[in-house]
């Protein structure tokens, strides 16, 4: 079995350099990393992760703590988990999934937390491990998110540019920063174009949006576009309109937010604001590992740019 010394000889570098590549790759040039990784590959060298964890007094485990219902967001979480896992794998970390009833399960070096709501901030300050939030917050905690306001600015501006005269915002009925930012984006564009805002909010479930449209038959005139705070709500709006034989996108437009799988299986295929969820997951893991290595030092936040995806639900 190849040793650290064998790798150093093969790469023509010191053992200290190999150790630095494995333990602190951010401090090593790409050229050196490439030499060491190539030598490891040729020698089929596998670092002793257990010994490394013991030496550093670490578990080499990261907990991913989910505080929301997965049954309404599962495609989203699959992309997020993939991004987190990819980044952790580069640093020989494993990922453990936790829910509300298993927060105290097992050892870990830090946490990535998603679905945080205002009521949860009462206990989060008492956590004794480094953590990163997935989702913006106004309390100064480190987080990763997309620019929620800009995303809805893009979708609202887009449907206005297509000639829709009546623009309705369908929001998620939660008083949380991400939703407030999306609504703010809508209001900003409506004010810019001197249009009267119309806002309705529901639980993030397609059936509520569909029932709303079906129970308000004839309330919305032709040439109306629905700007939705999630793809789930947008799918419900589509189904409600189609059940009344409304013509999409000629008479009614629908645009969602998320761009993770549901937009592609909707009919008509859904125009949406796409979040780079895979890359966001990688950023969560990267920030957390930096925080762990820097003994809990604040990392701030990282905001990703959303992208407008044009499909069949708008003109």
KAZI-V731610 format. One record per helix or strand of 3 or more residues. SS is the DSSP state (helix for helix, strand for strand). FROM is the first residue (numbers start at 1). TO is the last residue. If there is no record, write none. Layout:
# KAZI-V731610
ss	from	to
SS	FROM	TO
SS	FROM	TO
This chain:
# KAZI-V731610
ss	from	to
helix	4	11
helix	15	23
helix	25	27
helix	30	43
helix	49	55
strand	61	66
helix	70	72
helix	74	90
strand	94	98
helix	100	102
strand	110	114
helix	118	124
strand	130	134
strand	143	146
helix	148	161
strand	166	172
helix	177	192
strand	198	202
helix	206	215
strand	224	228
helix	231	243
strand	252	255
helix	262	265
strand	271	274
helix	277	293
strand	301	304
strand	307	309
